[in-house]
């Protein structure tokens, strides 16, 4: 019997049974490194309000500003270029680092699934409170031309191992430059069975339906016939009748989000998010010739 056949017929059995005794506290995502090399992960931040590609006008729209803040971002820790030749095999996707691999390296990049999918492996396992999943999704309102993020939902209160973040490359035969600090993924706590309890149905009550339609028309009249600029009703939580919303939320809490044991230099995600955006903006201004020069230098070093 070959070694491969032995592995297939005799699966690995751990020498001991370790009960799952980890219970994440409420409102907490626990990060567990796969070894002692990885501490104080620099590649996770809480998403902030600002986006470098926005004009000031965007900030008049509370829904998309609020959407910016939803999730924790996983950032690239080095510059790299991805190229997919259109082939669905694993070799069809190539990854070229434009600088030395950091030590320790908090993220690993690979072509793991084929089909032009870039797989990002964090060196951390996530654990959530009982009954809470993690939704893995696109970084909100961050874009990389040629990338489409693949969404997933994971039972991280039960899962005792790692998982991957995955991005589909949508444009073959093109070099896609990714700067250090670019968000490569986003995690968002998501209560299990949350969506299961919702349905879609039409409002049937004739009186309420009439009131709702009339109110919509009043909003439309004000916007189309009387507004010369943003009136900011929604931002301020006021409807067309100047009645205030109940429990109106204009922002997520951007205070301390990491435990008090984390060094103070990394403790304020709002400041860190701004510095990440500034650094990313500078790197994205790098000329194409500079990117090509780095690729050529990297290729010569491998020969």
C-alpha positions as CSV (number, residue, x, y, z in Angstrom):
1,X,0.0,0.0,0.0
2,X,1.4,3.4,-1.0
3,X,1.7,6.3,1.5
4,X,-1.2,8.1,-0.3
5,X,-3.4,5.1,0.0
6,X,-2.6,4.8,3.7
7,X,-3.6,8.4,4.2
8,X,-6.8,7.9,2.4
9,X,-7.8,4.7,4.3
10,X,-6.4,5.8,7.7
11,X,-7.4,9.4,8.4
12,X,-5.5,11.3,11.0
13,X,-6.8,10.8,14.5
14,X,-5.6,13.3,17.1
15,X,-3.7,11.6,20.0
16,X,-6.0,13.4,22.5
17,X,-9.5,14.9,22.7
18,X,-9.5,18.6,23.7
19,X,-13.0,19.9,24.6
20,X,-14.0,23.3,23.3
21,X,-13.9,25.4,26.5
22,X,-13.6,28.8,24.7
23,X,-16.7,31.0,25.2
24,X,-16.3,34.4,23.6
25,X,-17.7,37.2,25.8
26,X,-20.7,39.1,24.5
27,X,-20.0,41.7,21.8
28,X,-16.4,40.3,21.4
29,X,-14.6,38.6,18.5
30,X,-11.6,36.7,19.9
31,X,-8.5,36.5,17.8
32,X,-6.3,33.3,18.2
33,X,-2.9,33.2,16.5
34,X,-1.8,29.9,15.0
35,X,1.5,30.3,16.8
36,X,3.4,32.6,19.3
37,X,5.1,34.5,16.5
38,X,1.9,36.4,15.8
39,X,0.9,39.1,18.3
40,X,-0.8,42.4,18.2
41,X,-2.0,42.0,14.6
42,X,-1.3,45.1,12.6
43,X,-3.5,44.1,9.7
44,X,-6.9,44.5,11.4
45,X,-8.7,47.8,11.9
46,X,-12.2,48.9,12.4
47,X,-13.7,50.5,9.3
48,X,-13.8,54.3,9.4
49,X,-16.1,56.9,7.8
50,X,-13.8,58.4,5.2
51,X,-12.8,57.2,1.8
52,X,-10.0,58.8,-0.2
53,X,-11.8,58.5,-3.5
54,X,-14.9,60.4,-2.2
55,X,-15.7,64.1,-3.0
56,X,-17.1,66.2,-0.1
57,X,-20.6,65.7,-1.6
58,X,-20.6,62.0,-0.7
59,X,-20.5,62.9,3.0
60,X,-24.0,64.5,2.8
61,X,-25.4,60.9,2.4
62,X,-25.6,59.3,5.8
63,X,-26.6,55.8,4.6
64,X,-23.3,55.3,2.6
65,X,-21.2,57.1,5.3
66,X,-22.8,54.8,7.9
67,X,-22.2,51.8,5.6
68,X,-18.5,52.7,5.5
69,X,-18.2,51.9,9.2
70,X,-19.7,48.4,9.2
71,X,-17.1,45.8,9.8
72,X,-13.5,45.1,10.7
73,X,-11.0,45.3,7.8
74,X,-8.1,43.0,7.0
75,X,-5.3,44.9,5.3
76,X,-2.6,44.0,2.9
77,X,0.8,44.0,4.8
78,X,2.9,44.4,1.6
79,X,2.7,45.6,-2.0
80,X,1.9,42.9,-4.6
81,X,0.7,42.4,-8.1
82,X,-1.8,39.8,-9.2
83,X,-2.3,38.5,-12.8
84,X,-4.8,35.9,-14.0
85,X,-4.3,34.5,-17.5
86,X,-8.0,33.3,-17.8
87,X,-7.2,29.7,-17.2
88,X,-9.2,28.0,-14.4
89,X,-6.2,25.9,-13.2
90,X,-4.2,26.8,-10.1
91,X,-1.2,28.0,-12.2
92,X,-3.5,30.5,-14.0
93,X,-3.2,33.0,-11.2
94,X,0.3,34.5,-10.4
95,X,1.2,36.6,-7.4
96,X,4.3,38.8,-7.5
97,X,5.5,40.5,-4.3
98,X,7.0,44.0,-4.9
99,X,8.9,44.1,-1.6
100,X,10.5,41.7,0.8
101,X,8.0,39.4,2.6
102,X,7.6,40.8,6.1
103,X,8.7,38.8,9.1
104,X,6.4,37.8,10.7
105,X,4.1,37.5,7.7
106,X,0.5,38.0,9.0
107,X,-1.2,37.1,5.7
108,X,-0.4,34.4,3.1
109,X,-1.5,34.8,-0.6
110,X,-2.1,31.8,-2.9
111,X,-4.0,30.4,-5.8
112,X,-5.8,27.7,-3.8
113,X,-9.1,27.2,-5.6
114,X,-8.3,28.0,-9.2
115,X,-10.8,29.8,-11.4
116,X,-8.8,33.1,-11.0
117,X,-9.5,33.3,-7.2
118,X,-7.0,35.0,-5.0
119,X,-7.0,33.3,-1.5
120,X,-5.8,35.3,1.5
121,X,-5.0,33.3,4.7
122,X,-4.8,35.2,7.9
123,X,-2.7,33.6,10.7
124,X,-5.6,34.0,13.1
125,X,-8.6,32.0,14.0
126,X,-11.8,33.9,15.0
127,X,-14.2,32.9,17.8
128,X,-17.5,34.7,18.4
129,X,-20.1,34.5,21.1
130,X,-22.6,31.6,21.0
131,X,-25.2,32.0,18.3
132,X,-23.1,34.6,16.4
133,X,-21.6,33.9,12.9
134,X,-19.1,36.0,11.0
135,X,-20.1,37.3,7.6
136,X,-17.0,37.6,5.4
137,X,-17.6,40.3,2.7
138,X,-16.2,43.0,0.5
139,X,-14.6,46.0,2.4
140,X,-17.5,48.5,2.3
141,X,-17.0,51.1,-0.4
142,X,-13.4,50.2,-1.1
143,X,-12.7,49.1,-4.7
144,X,-9.9,47.5,-6.6
145,X,-10.4,47.4,-10.4
146,X,-10.5,43.8,-11.5
147,X,-11.5,42.4,-8.0
148,X,-14.8,41.0,-6.9
149,X,-15.0,39.8,-3.3
150,X,-16.6,36.5,-2.5
151,X,-19.0,36.6,0.4
152,X,-19.3,33.8,3.0
153,X,-20.9,33.2,6.4
154,X,-19.1,31.1,9.0
155,X,-20.2,29.6,12.3
156,X,-17.2,31.0,14.2
157,X,-18.8,30.2,17.6
158,X,-18.3,26.5,16.6
159,X,-15.4,26.5,14.1
160,X,-12.1,25.7,15.9
161,X,-9.9,26.3,12.9
162,X,-9.0,29.1,10.4
163,X,-10.8,30.0,7.2
164,X,-9.8,32.0,4.1
165,X,-10.8,35.3,2.5
166,X,-11.3,35.0,-1.3
167,X,-11.3,37.4,-4.2
168,X,-12.4,36.6,-7.7
169,X,-10.2,38.3,-10.4
170,X,-12.6,39.4,-13.1
171,X,-10.2,40.8,-15.7
172,X,-7.8,38.3,-17.2
173,X,-4.4,39.2,-18.7
174,X,-4.1,42.4,-16.6
175,X,-1.6,43.3,-13.8
176,X,-3.6,44.3,-10.7
177,X,-1.5,46.4,-8.3
178,X,-2.4,46.1,-4.6
179,X,-0.8,48.6,-2.3
180,X,0.2,47.9,1.3
181,X,-2.7,48.9,3.5
182,X,-5.4,48.0,0.9
183,X,-8.4,46.3,2.6
184,X,-8.4,42.7,1.4
185,X,-11.5,41.6,3.4
186,X,-14.1,42.5,5.9
187,X,-15.7,40.6,8.8
188,X,-19.0,41.5,10.3
189,X,-20.7,39.7,13.3
190,X,-24.1,38.3,12.2
191,X,-26.5,36.6,14.6
192,X,-27.5,33.1,13.4
193,X,-31.1,32.8,12.1
194,X,-31.3,36.6,11.8
195,X,-32.4,36.6,8.2
196,X,-34.4,33.4,8.5
197,X,-37.0,35.3,10.6
198,X,-37.7,37.9,7.9
199,X,-40.2,37.8,5.0
200,X,-41.1,40.2,2.2
201,X,-44.8,41.2,1.9
202,X,-46.8,44.1,0.5
203,X,-48.6,46.6,2.8
204,X,-52.3,45.7,2.5
205,X,-54.1,48.2,4.8
206,X,-55.7,50.7,2.4
207,X,-55.6,53.6,4.8
208,X,-52.0,53.2,5.8
209,X,-51.0,52.5,2.2
210,X,-52.6,55.8,1.1
211,X,-50.8,57.7,3.8
212,X,-47.5,56.1,2.9
213,X,-47.9,56.9,-0.8
214,X,-48.9,60.6,0.0
215,X,-45.8,61.0,2.3
216,X,-43.5,59.7,-0.4
217,X,-45.0,62.1,-2.9
218,X,-44.4,65.0,-0.5
219,X,-40.7,64.0,-0.1
220,X,-40.5,63.9,-3.9
221,X,-42.1,67.3,-4.4
222,X,-39.7,68.9,-1.9
223,X,-36.7,67.3,-3.5
224,X,-37.6,68.0,-7.1
225,X,-39.3,71.4,-6.9
226,X,-37.8,73.2,-3.8
227,X,-34.3,71.8,-3.0
228,X,-31.3,73.6,-4.5
229,X,-28.9,71.4,-2.5
230,X,-28.9,68.7,0.2
231,X,-31.6,69.4,2.8
232,X,-30.0,66.8,5.2
233,X,-33.4,65.7,6.6
234,X,-32.2,62.1,6.9
235,X,-28.9,63.1,8.3
236,X,-30.6,65.0,11.1
237,X,-33.3,62.4,11.6
238,X,-36.3,64.6,10.6
239,X,-39.1,63.6,8.2
240,X,-41.1,65.7,5.8
241,X,-43.4,66.9,8.6
242,X,-40.4,67.9,10.7
243,X,-41.1,65.0,13.1
244,X,-38.0,63.5,14.6
245,X,-37.0,59.9,14.2
246,X,-36.9,57.7,17.3
247,X,-33.4,56.3,18.2
248,X,-31.8,57.9,15.2
249,X,-28.2,56.7,14.7
250,X,-25.7,58.8,12.8
251,X,-22.5,57.0,13.5
252,X,-21.1,53.8,14.9
253,X,-19.1,54.0,18.1
254,X,-15.5,54.6,16.9
255,X,-13.9,54.6,20.4
256,X,-11.8,51.8,21.8
257,X,-12.5,48.5,20.0
258,X,-9.5,46.5,21.1
259,X,-8.9,45.1,24.5
260,X,-7.0,47.2,27.1
261,X,-4.1,44.8,26.8
262,X,-3.3,46.0,23.3
263,X,-0.5,48.6,23.1
264,X,-1.7,52.1,23.1
265,X,0.0,52.8,19.8
266,X,-2.6,50.6,18.1
267,X,-5.6,51.4,20.4
268,X,-7.4,54.1,18.4
269,X,-8.9,52.7,15.2
270,X,-10.2,56.0,14.0
271,X,-6.8,57.5,13.9
272,X,-5.3,54.3,12.6
273,X,-7.9,54.2,9.8
274,X,-7.0,57.7,8.8
275,X,-3.3,57.0,8.7
276,X,-3.9,53.8,6.7
277,X,-5.9,55.8,4.2
278,X,-3.2,58.4,3.9
279,X,-0.5,55.8,3.4
280,X,-2.6,53.9,0.9
281,X,-3.3,57.1,-1.1
282,X,0.4,57.8,-1.3
283,X,1.2,54.3,-2.5
284,X,-1.5,54.3,-5.1
285,X,0.0,57.4,-6.7
286,X,3.1,55.3,-7.6
287,X,3.7,55.5,-11.3
288,X,3.3,52.5,-13.6
289,X,7.0,52.7,-14.4
290,X,7.8,52.3,-10.8
291,X,5.6,49.2,-10.4
292,X,7.2,47.6,-13.5
293,X,10.6,48.4,-12.2
294,X,9.8,46.6,-9.0
295,X,8.5,43.6,-10.8
296,X,11.6,43.4,-13.0
297,X,13.8,43.7,-9.9
298,X,11.9,41.0,-8.2
299,X,12.1,38.6,-11.2
300,X,15.9,39.2,-11.5
301,X,16.3,38.4,-7.8
302,X,14.6,35.0,-8.3
303,X,16.8,33.9,-11.2
